[in-house]
């Protein structure tokens, strides 16, 4: 069944997407507007804007094009302070707070942009501060939770309400996950969800990353058959807070029954380590 309450942040206006890159290269802002409208009409509640390493002028022009073409808020997606600032200034706060994607423990200066316009921060948890105050990759649930606590306190010190906070624990391709990233994601969501001080916060991942590299099939008409593993991930993670995704409006995400083969696959992957998890995913596709 469809997932009531799932917020989709439309992912397509991103420099890493070849067709969008072509729009940027030709400065086809009418094409950008058309793509933004398509995503809103497809159910996206926010439109993500990512211009890669292009100029602040480009960020401003793309963000303005998206604002002109849609009625939903924008998600400004850049780790660069100047690009994020240009994007936020181009947003229209009257339609709702924009999202700023993303702030990590090593980029807390991004919180200063809250003075320009209030936003909903996506707090990236894939890196944390170790005991010496140095940045390190989050490799355990404790690491992810440490980053969450650190950024949560920073956000609360600015008066950002829980309902505006969106954690991103990170997601890795399940087909090559030999390091337990999937289990780490679920464990971290459970820890955050069980903290009474964090009640009402949200979580998000770049959902398309989860099935990158998996075998694809096509229907008789040539339309690709989408993997059910992304829906299985949401079936497991939605009840523990994963209620936002940066994803595709072309994909219908559904809650699956517990006996669905994709659910069986992911439940087993949670208990497997190393290459055994990869073998289980390959078995699912065979």
Secondary structure, 3 states (H helix, E strand, C coil): CECCCCEEEECCCECCCHHHHHHHHCCCHHHHHHHHHHHHHCCCCEEEEECCCCCHHHHHHHHHHHHHHCCCEEEEECCCHHHHHHHHHHCCHHHCCEEEEEECCCCHHHHHHHHCCCEEEEEECCEEECCCCCEEECCCHHHHHHHHHHHHHHHHHCCCCHHHCEEECCCCCHHHCCCCHHHHHHHHHHHHHHCHHHCCCEEEEEHHHHHCCCCCEECCCCCEECCCHHHHHHHHHHHHCEEEEEECCCCCCECCCCCCHHHHHHHHHCCCCCHHHHHHHHHHHC
